[in-house]
Structures are given as structure tokens and as C-alpha cells.
Amino acid sequence: MKLVIAVVQDKDSNRLSNALVKDGFRATKLASTGGFLRAGNTTFMIGVEDDRVSDLLNVIRANCKVRDQLVTPVSPIGGTTDSYIPFPVEVQVGGAAVFVLPVERFEHF
């Protein structure tokens, strides 16, 4: 058995949640915040049998899209802000950060 932890952008959260239910995966959703963009994320914790990990990863891959977004960098810390002009920068956001961990024991009460 594996524990799959998937951190996805909030924009993809509902679509992924619906797809997981449709394909018979049970998940726990946690609200989380990204460190770089300080934007809302959703973290899914999914217990899955070893032989279904590939299926689960395909569902995540199909429902979590990478997209370009303009962001304004935060002002520099500790430096002078007199000459700092925040220009928007295009970065890629979205997709999913997925961790697959072995589970030594699982119990449901």
C-alpha cells in the first residue's frame, strides 16, 4: 500500500476531486498555502494499493494543468526599496507536486 500526497492549485482542486471519486479513489483534502506565490493550494492524501498507483497518477496528471500566470515579486527584505520597481513576471503555476510513500500499516476504525 502507498500513501500519495498531491499538492495541487485550488483551480484544479474540484476537477481532481470529482475525477478521484469517479475512478473509485478515496481522498482526504486539506487546505494549504504555497510558499513561493503564497497562493491557495489543496493537498490530497490518498491511500492506494500498489497496483493502482499508476492509475491514480494518470488521474492526477489528466486533471492538474500547468498554466502561465503574471505575478508581481514581493519587495526585497533588508534592502532599500527606493530603487525597487516591481515588474510583473510570468511564471508557470499549477500542475501537481506528488509524493508516493510506502505505508507500513493501515487501520480504519
Helices and strands as residue ranges (DSSP letters): E 2-9, H 10-22, E 27-33, E 40-48, G 50-52, H 53-63, E 66-71, E 89-94, E 96-102
